[in-house]
Amino acid sequence: MVQKKRGQVGPRFIMYILGLLIMSLGIVLLIKAALGATPWDVFHVGLFLQLGLTIGSWSIIVGVFILLAASIISKELPQIGALLNMLLVGVFIDLYLLLPVIKTPISFLGKTTMLVSGIILIGYGMGLYISAGFGAGPRDSLMIALTSKTGWKIGHVRSIMEIIVLMIGWLLGGPVSIGTVIFTIVIGPIASIAIPQCEKFTNTFLKRLKKRQKNLSLSKQHDKSINRGANV
């Protein structure tokens, strides 16, 4: 379980951004692998194909409506982490898509490797940004709000949400294929491994950083006391 964190905002924010960068790269690798995207990205790509703009722009626009729905259902304002997630993931996706080095492999083996790499990066990117303790993203915020409102199991709510957006995205022409099925099956187990590992890593990093800062502070105080003694 992810612990609530306070203080050390700067280091936690760095971990948060790093997690979003990793997760966004994973999303783009899934799209570029051309073996089917995640359910939400099937929806985003479908909107892009039908209405233009960019995939990242649709990720942000959809995120706005999702956060609005989550706020109405929960009767709470969205957390800062959800707002940043909504904005930054869309921007990062578009930036990654502009990189010429990230392109669809020719061979099926290459596509499969890109697909698997993308799924792993999404899992660990998600774990890292969640471990920073700035709150859940828009889609997770809606999932939590619906779970609290209906009393249904969180897994059932997530499955229903993803099936609905997947069907809409497919009708819009989004990329549904074997990769979509694989992602839906394995992302849960991967996240269940990645989130605790990232939580442990982040906690260890923050504790060591805090200890180092404390030691530096004590060292400076010691140096000042020595200087004062020398001046007397």
N, C-alpha and C positions, 0 to 999 in steps of 0.2 A: 504494500500500500504506500502511495506517495505521501510523504510527510509535508505539512504546511511549513513554509519557510518564511523567516523574517530577517531583515538586515542583509548585508552583503549584496545590495541591489546591483552594483556594477558587475561583479563576477557572475552573478546569477543571470543578468541580462545577456552577457556574452555567451553563456551556455544556452540560453533561450534562442538567441539569433543563430548560433551554430546548429542547434537542433532543427530550426526551420529551414536553414540552408540545405542540410542533409536530406530532410524530408522532401523538400521541393525538387532536389536533384533526383530522388527516387521516383517521384511522380513523373518527371520529364522522361526518365529512362523507360518507364512503363509505356508512355505515349509513343516514344520513338521506336520501341521494340516492335511495334505494329502487330502485337499478338493479343490486343485487347487491353483497355485501360481499367482503372478502378471504377466502381459504379458512379461515384461523383464526377470523375473526370470524363466518363462516357457522356454524362449530362453536359459538362462544360464544353467538350469538343462538339457535341451535337448542336449546342447553341451557337458556337463559333461557325460551324458549317452552314447553318441556316440564316444567321443574322449578322455575321461578320464580327467586328472588333477583334479581340485576341482571347486566347484561352485563359490567360491570367486575368484579363479584365472580367470575364464571365465568372471566374472563381471569386473575385471580389464582389461583383454585383449579387451573385447568388448568396454569398456570405452575409451581405447586408440584410437581405430578406430573411435569412435563417436566424440571424441575431435578433431581428425585430420580432419574429415569431417566438423565439425562445424567451425574450423579455416579456412579451404579452402573456405567455403561458405561465412563466414563473413569477411574474409581477416584480421582477428585479432588473436593475440596469446591468448591462453586460460588463464583465471584468475587463480590465485593460489588456490582459493577455489575449482575450478573444478578439478584441479590436485589432491589436497588432498582428495576430495570426492571420486574420482576414485580409489585411492590407499587404503584409510582407510576403506571404506565400504566393499571392497573385503576381506581385512584382518579380519575385525570384523565379517563378515559372517562366515568365516572359523573357527574363534575362538569360536563363539557361537555354531556352529555345532559340535564342539568337546566336548561340555559340556554334560555329561551323563544325567543331570537332565532335559534337553530339549528333550523330546521324544514324538512320536505320541500317543495321547490318544487312549484308546480302544473303548470307547463309542462315539456315534455320537454327544452327548451333549458336551462331552469334546473337540472333534475336532472343533465343532462350536464355543465354548468359546475361544479356542486358535486362531481360524480364526478371530473372532471379535476383540480380544485383539491385534492381529498382525496388523490389519487394523488401529485401533486407534493409536497404537504406531508409525506406519509409518507416519500417518498424523501429529502427534505432534512432532515426531523427525524431520520431514521435516520442520515444522514451526520453530522449535528451531534453526536448523542449518542455515536456510535462514535468520532468525532474527539477527544472529551474523554479517551479512553484509560482508561475505567473497566471495560472488558470488555464482552462480548456479552450480549444478552438471553437469556431461557430457551430460546426456539425455536432461536436461532442456536447456543447452547451445545449443544443436543441434536444439531443438524446437524453441528457440528464433531466431537462425540464419535462419532457414527455413521460419519462419514467416516474418522476415524482407525481405528476398529474394523474396518470392512469393506474399506477401501482403495478404495472407489468414488469417482467424481468428485463433488465437492461439489454440482454442479448436479443430478446424478441423485438424490442423497440428498434434496436440498430438494424436488425435483419429487415424489418418492415420498411424502414426509411430507405435502406440501400436498394431493396427490390423496387420500390416506387420510382426512385430517381434513375435506376438502371433501365426500367421499362420506358420511361419518358425519354431518356438519352438515346436508347436504341431506336425509338420511333423518330427521333430527330436525325438519325444517321450516325450516331456516335459509334466508336470502335469497340464492338462487343465480340470477343473471341475466347479462345481457351485460356488466355492470360487473365481475363476477367474472372473466370471461374476459379482458376488457381489462386488468384489474389484473395478472393472472397473466402476460400477454404483455409488458407494458411496464415493470413494476416493476424488472426486472433491468437493462434499459438506462438507466432513470432513476437507479437506485442507482449504476450505474457512472459516471455523470456527477456525481451529487450528492456521493458520498463523497469523491472527490479534491478537489472544490471546497471542501467543508466542512473537510477536513483542511488545505488551504492557508490557509483563512480563520482557523481556530483556531490554527494555528502562528504566523501573522502577528500575530494578536491577542495571544497569549501572549508572543511576542518583544518586541513594542512595550510591553506592560505591564511586563515584566521590565526593559527598558531605562529606562522611566520611573521605576520604583521605585529602580533603581540611581542614576539622576541625582538623585532626591530625597534618597537617602541621602548621596550625595557633597555635595549642597548643605547638608544639615544638619551634616555634619562640618566643612565649610568655615565655616559660621556659628559653630559652637562654637569653632573655632580662632581666629577673629577676636575673639570675646568674651573668650577667655582672654588674647589679646594685649592687649586693651584694659584688662583688669583688672590686668595686671602693672605 
